[in-house]
Amino acid sequence: MKNLTLAAACGALLALTSCSTTKTKTADGFPFILPTEKPNRVLSKALERNYDNYMGPTPESNELYSQFRYTELKGLDYSNHDGTITRRDPSKVIFANGKYYVWYTHRQTPTPPQGADKSTDVIPSADWDLSDIWYATSEDGFTWKEQGVAVPRPPKPEVGWRSVATSDILVYKGKYYLYYQGFMQTSGKRGDDCPVAVSYADSPDGPWTPYNKIVIPNGKEGEWDQFSIHDPYPLVHNGKVYLYYKSDFNQKPNLVRMQGLAIADNPLGPFTKNPTNPVMNSGHETTMFPFKEGIAALVIRDGNEHFTVQYAKDGINFDIAAITTLMPDAAGPYIPDAFTDTKDGRGITWGISHVTNIGNRETNHALLVRFDCDLSQDLHDPEMKRTNINYKPEFLYTHGLNGNQKKRIAEENQKVKNSK
């Protein structure tokens, strides 16, 4: 018994000694000058996270932290914003033939969206219904010249006969590939059934040849992506085509949006869905770009980890790398090394995104804007790294209470008065 007690005491002493060699206990407080590297001392969970989770102990030193600035684009007409023209969901921006190119969802219909029940062959149900893929070019990224249709809706019953939308670009071995959602029915009538389709060309100006096959099919019945395969987003990573996508699932009205990944050796497939899908638990029109040896992602709007910049060395297992605000919706950044299979991604500084819900309910549409940021190893812009952003009251008031909330508060106030 004495030997067992002695052995236990020795074991406890050994464990304590072992711990003390990895974490130094000290009576001194945490240093006034913030260490740039994780200090060898006992730290709170918050301080552990500060050094383990981020690419710098402060936002200013974190290469994956940025604020975002926005600029109105010149050269694009919106029919006095009457809702009959929309431009949304821009692709990545590429540079070719001495100019920048971007592709996007373009709808031009006699009326604004009217909802699924009122939709017809010419009246759209939603902002992206009855759309084609158009493109524009620019000399400077601010003024754009619309070039017209790149990928039109094919005839029924081919993939995308109802609408082709949310395109993104891949440049692979000298050829160009546009991936997009091919809507097979009116948006809003079920689960937005729209598997991924692709067209290819020898030039960014086309002509584009439709592959006429589904590239990423919907999941099996009961699986998370059985209805929605949205926002295809291709990159070249580890010698393969990584195609990220979003799906809406769960029961209405509590839809959940997460991101999946499919990988192929060839742009036309076959694509194999990652067995750990969804690979991200949040995000809407999520944007990815090569960064250092891995993949970074702008995760906007939906989910527990919305408004974060995330990072995965393997392009699959993402961690939060930064938290920020006013992130660009459906960002299509200019990424010079998006398709080079780089092992040292340089990051991004600008791109095109969209703003939705322009006008009122009767004239709903979207427009394209430019965003700028500092998510780059090659840029150091302190103004983009600020965190103490102050908003004017006019901006805050645009996020005011809605009618139902005002009614609830009035009823609560009345109950308080009646109780006295």
N, C-alpha and C positions, 0 to 999 in steps of 0.2 A: 504493500500500500504506500509505504514511504517512497519507494522507488518510482511509483506511478506519479505521486505528487511532485517529486523532484523533476521527473521528465516533463510533466505538464508545465511546471514553472520555467524550466529551460526553454521549452517550446515557445511560451509566451514572451520570454525575454528575447529569443531569437527573432520572433515576428516583430517586436517593437524596434529592435536594432535594425532589422531590414527596412522597416518603414522609415526610420529616421535617416537612412542613407539616401532615400529618394526625395523626401520632403523635409527641408530644414525648418525646425520650429524655432521661432525667435520672439523675444519680448518686444522687439522694435516694431513700430507700425509700418504699414505699407509705404514705400518710398514716395516722396513728393514729386520727383521726376519720374514720370511713367516709364517703366522699362519697355524697350522696343521688343525684347524677347521675353518669353514666359519665365518669370523668376523661380528659382529653386527654393520655394517656401510653401507653407500651407496656405492654400487659397480657398476662398468661397466658391461655390458652384458657379456663381455669376462671373467671377474673375477667371476661373478655369475656362468657361465658355468663351470669354472675351479673347483669350489667346488661342484656343483650340479650334474655334468655329470660323473665325474671320481671317482675312488675308492681311490684317493689320490691327493693332490694338485700338485704333481710333478710326472713325470714318475717313478722316483726311489722309490716313496712311493705307487705307483699304482700296486696292486697285479695282475691286468689284463693287464699290459704292459710288453713286453719282446722283445728283439732281438732274432734272431734264428741263430743257428750254424748248419753246415751240415757236414756229414761224409760219405764217400763211403762205401757201404756194401761189405763184402767179401762173397765168396761162390756161387755167381750167375753168370752163363755164358750167354753171349749175342752174341755168334757166331761172334766174332770180330766186333760187331756193324755193321753188314751188313744189318740190317733192317728186318731180317726174324724172330727174337725173340723180343717180347716186354713184359715188366712187368710194370703195371701201376695201379692206383686207389686202393691202399692198404686199407684193412679194419682197424678197430681199432686193436691194439695189445692186446692179453689177455695172462694171465699166467695160465698154467694148466699142470699137469703131470710133474712138475719140470722144465718147459721150456716155452719160449715165442712162441706164434703162430701168424701168420699173413696170411690173404688170399688176393688174388689180381687177376686182369685181366691178363691172359697169352695168348699171340698169338704166335704160331709157324707155319709159312706158307712158301711155296716155294719161295715167293717173298715178298718184302715190300709192303705197301699199294699202290694201283694203281689208286684210285679214283673210284667213283660209276660207271661210264660208262665202265670202263675196268674190273670191278670185275666179278668174276665167283664163282663157288662153292668152289674153292680152292685159288683164288686170292682175297685178302681183299681190300675193298674200303677205309677203314680207319684203324687207328692204333688199334682200339678196335673191329674191325669186325672179324668174324670167330674166336672168342676167347672162352676160357673156364675159369672156376675159379680154380686156383691152390693155394697151400699153402706151407709155409716153417716154420721151427722151428729154435730156437736159444737159446743158453745157456746164452748169454750176450747182445743180442740186436745189435751186430756189425757183427758177422759172422753167416750166415744163411745157413741151409741145406734144399734144395728144396725137398719136399715130393711127389710132383706130383699132379694129378688132384683131386680136391675135388668134383666139380660139372661140369660134361661135358655138352655140348650142347645136348639137347634131340632131338629125331627124329622129322621131320616135320609131322604134323603142330603144335606140342606142343609149349607152350610159351618158347621162347628162342632158337628156332631151328636154327636161323641164327647166333646168338651169345649170350653168357651170360657174363655180364661184370659189373664192379663197385659194387662188393659185399661188404657187411658189416655184422658184427657178432652181435648177441644177445645171451646172456646166461640167461635163464629164467626157474626157478624151476627145475634146474638140467639138462635141455636139451639145445641144441645148435641150433641156427637158422641162416642161411645165407640168407640174402635178396640181390637181384641183379636185374639188368635190363634184361629183356628177349626180345631181338630184334627179330621182326617178319618179317623183310625185310632188304635188304642191306642198311647199313648206308649211308646217303647222298642222297637218292632218294626221300625222302619226308621230314618228320619232325622228323626222328629218332624215329619211333613208337616203344616204348619199355616199356610196363607196368611192374610194380614190381612183381617179382615172389619170391618164398622162398623154400628152402629145409631145412630139420631138421635132427638131429642125436642125439644119446645118448653120443657121444664122439667127441671131436674136430678133431679126426682122421677119423671120419666117421664110417660106410658108411652113406652117405647122401641120404635121401628119398625126392624126389621132391613132393611138394604139388599139382602140376599140376593144380593150379588155379591161376588166377590173384588176387594178394593181394591188390594192389592199382591201380585201372583202370584209364585210361586217362579220362580227363574231356569231357564234352559235346562239340559238335561243336560250335565254337565261344568263348569257355572259354580259359583262359590263359594256361591251361595244357592239351589241347585237343590232342597234339601230344607227348610231352616230359614229361616223369616221370623219372628223372635221379637221380643218386647218393643217393639211400635210406640209411638212417642213423638212426638206432634205439638206443634209451636210455630208461631206466625205470625211470619214474618221476610221482609223485603223485599217485602211485599204478597202473599206466597204462603204456602201451607201446607207447612211443612217436616216431613216424617215420617221420623224416624230409626228404624232397626231393627237387630237383631243377627242374625247367622247363625253356625251351627256348621258347620265344614267341615274338610277334610283327612281322613286315614284314622284310624279308631279303632285304638288307644286314645289317639292323639295329636291329639285334636280341637283346632282353632283357633277362637277367637271374635273376630270383628271387627264393626265397625259400618258400616252403609250408610245412604244417604239417598235418599228419593224426594220429588219436589216436584210440587205441583199448584196450579192456580188456584182449585180448588173442593174442599171437604172430601170429596166423593164421587169425586173424580178427574176425568179420568184422571191418575194419578201417573206421572211419568217418573223412572226411576232415574238417579242421578248417574253420568256416564260414568267418573268416577274412583273409584267404589266398589271396595273399602271406603274410607270417608273417615277411619276411625280403625283403627289396627292392634291395638287392645287393648280390654279391657272386657267385662263380662258384662251385667248389667242396667244399662246406662249411662244417666245422668241428665243432661239438658241444661236450661239456662235462659238467658234473655237477660241479657247483661252488657255495659254500655256500648254500643258500636255493633254488637257481635257476639254470639256464642253461646259460653257456657262449658259444660264437661262434667265430671261426676264419673266417672272411669274406674276401675272396681273389678276386682279379682281376676285376670282373665286377661290374658295377653300381656306383651310386654316393658315396656310402659308402664303396668302396673297400679298402683293406688294413687297416681294422679296427678289433678290438676285441670288440664284443658286448655282452650285458648281459640282461637277462629277468628273473625277479623273478618268473614269472608264466610260463616261457618257451615259451611264445607267443609274448609278447610285448617287443621287443628288442630295447635297446638304445646303442649308441656308448659309450664304456667304455675306449677305448684306440686307438691310431693311431700308426702304426708301419710300418716297411719296410721288404722286402725280406721274406715274409711269405711263409710257406710251401704249395705247391700245393697238393690238394687231401690228406691232412694230415690224417693219421690214428694213433692217439696217444695211448699210454699205459695209460688206465684209470682204476685203480683198483676198483673204486666205480661207474662204468658206469651203473651197473645193480642192485645195492643194494638199490635203491630208497632212497638214502641218503638225509638228510636235511641239511648236511654240507659238500658239495662237496669240495674235497681237491685240485682239479686242476690237471695240467699235467706238466711234465718235459721233456718228449721225446716221439718219435714215428717214424713212417715210412711215407715218402711222395714220390712223383714221380717227375721226371724231364722229360719233353716232348721235342719233336723236336730234338732228338739226331741225329747227322749226317746231311746229306744234304737232299734235296727233294727226292732223289732216295732211300735213306736208312733210311727214317724217322721211329723212334721208341721211346720208353720211357724206363726209368730205375728207379729202386727204390733206395732211399737214406735214411739215418737216419737224423732226425733233433733233436736238443736239445733246450730247452728254460726254462724260469722261469715264469710259469703261475700257481704257486702253493702256497698254504698257508704254506707249510712245508719246502720250500726252500727259501733261501735268497742268490742270486748270483748277486753281484753288476755288474759283467761284462755283464750279460744278460740284465741289466737295463740301459745300456748306451744309449745315444741319439746322441752323437757327433761321428758318424761313418764316417770315411774317406775311400773313395774307390780309388784304384790305377787307373792310366790312362788306363791301359790295360782293366780293367773291364768297364770303362766308354765308351771306344771306341767300345766295343761289342754292344753298344746301339746307334750306329751311324746312319747317314742318309741312307735311301734306295735309289735305283736308280731313282725312280720317284721324290723324294724330291730333289736330286742333279740336276736333269734335270730342275725342276721348278726354283730353285735358279739360275741356269745358264741363263735361259731365262729372269728372272727378272734383273740379272746383265746386260744382253745385252740390255734390254729396257732402263736401266739407262744410259748406254754409248751412245745409239742412240739418247737420248733426249738432250744431251749436244752439 
